[in-house]
Amino acid sequence: MVSQSSSVGYTIMGKTADLTVVQKMTTDTLHKEGKTQKVIAKEAGCSQSSVSKHINREAKGRKRCGRKKYTSNRDNRTLERIVKQNPFKTVGKIHKEWTAAGVSASRTTTHRRIQDMGLSCRIPCVKTLLNNRWHQKRLAWAKDKKQWTAAEWSKVMFSDESKFCIFFGNQGPRVWRKRGEAQNPHCLRSSVKFPQSVMVWGAMSSAGVGPLCFLRSKVNTAVYQDVLEHFMLPAADQLYGLGTCTQCQSYQYLV
């Protein structure tokens, strides 16, 4: 029931609703003056039962709405123990172990309960040493080319090589951790020094992409010159036309 009270000027709420601040103040004032609950309810714009509960200090607020959680606190503690034992597991593996412990829950519920613990799936931090000298060179190169037009950039062919590791995938393992636990030893993962990998060279431009070159040895000066001669120059001639590539300049920086 919702209506507008002409004497007070605020909304009348139902029996199970909470009293507003104005309604509570009106109820307390009229109750001190000795008014009956019927008169107070009419003046405050609420039900008489709400007035009675407020006067008797029984009004504790509306109960929480929505569906109750299907899993119990014990089930949630079991899930937390599974995640803490090995935070590098995927949601599928965690869900499988949780259901094996006797908990009936879906994979979506498992993911939601993990998030309720304040955990999020992130890539573990890896401590690396960055050489500031290379950053300065990249910055100087960017400042020198910041005024270039789209037509000038369309004549540039970008090339680079990248190593693809099959150990832990290309992006490495993922870990369930809370915010601020990036350097926690429990959330760090050791890596293999010489994992199985393949080095691939490629080039691209506004005109298209060049062929891929799979490098089977370390990239030194001789190998890199061989790649430029047998892959980059033919790709430039194919994309831009024969004889258009008269000069090639390479910018190679450590990332």
C-alpha positions, -999 to +999 in steps of 0.1 A: +000+000+000+014+034-011-005+067-007+002+103+001-007+117+035-023+152+033-014+162+069+023+153+069+034+152+033+053+120+028+046+085+016+027+059+035+045+026+035+032-009+041+034-029+073+067-046+066+084-015+054+109+005+075+099+038+090+116+069+076+134+093+098+105+118+097+080+090+106+102+079+135+105+115+148+067+121+145+060+088+162+083+096+191+070+131+195+033+121+195+040+091+218+055+115+244+024+136+241+003+106+251-014+101+217-028+067+209-011+044+183-041+048+160-037+086+160+001+084+156-003+060+127-027+084+110-005+115+116+028+097+107+014+081+076+022+045+084+005+014+097-004+010+133+016-022+137+047-003+125+041+023+152+036-004+178+069-021+168+088+012+169+074+022+202+083-013+217+117-011+200+110-042+179+116-027+145+149-041+133+147-031+097+137-051+066+153-085+061+177-090+033+160-095-001+170-120-028+177-157-030+197-173-002+231-187-009+229-224-018+263-233-003+269-233+035+297-217+054+313-251+057+312-256+020+328-222+014+356-230+039+362-262+019+365-242-013+388-217+003+411-245+015+412-260-020+421-227-036+448-219-010+464-254-014+471-246-051+461-211-063+473-218-098+444-241-106+418-233-132+381-228-123+373-261-139+398-280-117+387-262-086+351-270-093+359-306-099+377-309-065+349-290-047+322-313-061+343-343-052+343-331-016+305-336-016+293-301-025+266-298-052+273-266-071+277-254-106+308-241-122+293-206-122+286-208-084+322-220-079+336-190-097+312-166-078+322-180-044+359-176-053+352-140-062+333-135-029+366-144-011+382-113-027+403-134-051+408-126-088+426-146-115+458-128-125+491-135-142+518-139-116+544-111-114+579-119-127+608-098-115+627-085-144+656-061-148+648-033-173+676-014-189+668+023-188+691+029-218+667+011-241+638+031-227+656+064-236+662+052-271+626+042-276+614+076-263+638+095-285+627+075-316+590+082-308+596+119-303+614+121-336+585+105-355+556+121-336+549+146-364+547+119-391+515+118-412+494+087-420+509+088-455+544+086-441+536+058-417+519+038-446+553+034-462+568+018-431+572-019-426+574-031-390+592-063-383+601-082-351+607-117-338+590-133-309+596-165-289+566-188-283+569-212-253+548-242-249+555-243-211+525-227-193+513-213-226+523-180-241+511-159-212+523-181-184+503-196-155+475-177-138+470-175-100+441-167-077+451-139-054+438-109-035+447-073-042+482-064-028+495-100-029+514-097-062+548-103-045+535-129-020+558-159-023+527-181-023+514-164-054+547-166-074+555-194-097+590-206-107+597-210-144+618-234-165+651-219-175+652-235-210+616-244-219+607-258-253+601-228-276+602-216-312+614-182-325+593-167-352+601-136-373+573-116-391+566-083-407+536-061-414+526-028-430+496-009-442+498-029-474+497-063-458+518-088-439+549-106-450+558-143-446+567-159-413+603-171-408+610-198-382+644-193-367+662-225-356+692-208-341+701-178-320+696-145-336+729-129-342+741-104-368+746-129-396+712-146-390+694-113-388+710-100-421+700-133-437+664-128-426+663-093-439+677-104-473+656-134-479+623-124-462+620-087-456+632-074-490+611-099-510+581-090-488+586-053-493+589-058-531+557-079-531+537-054-510+549-022-524+561-032-558+594-042-573+621-016-569+602+006-544+623-005-514+655+013-519+666+017-483+658-003-451+665+008-416+660-014-386+651-002-351+655-030-326+650-025-288+647-048-259+613-051-244 
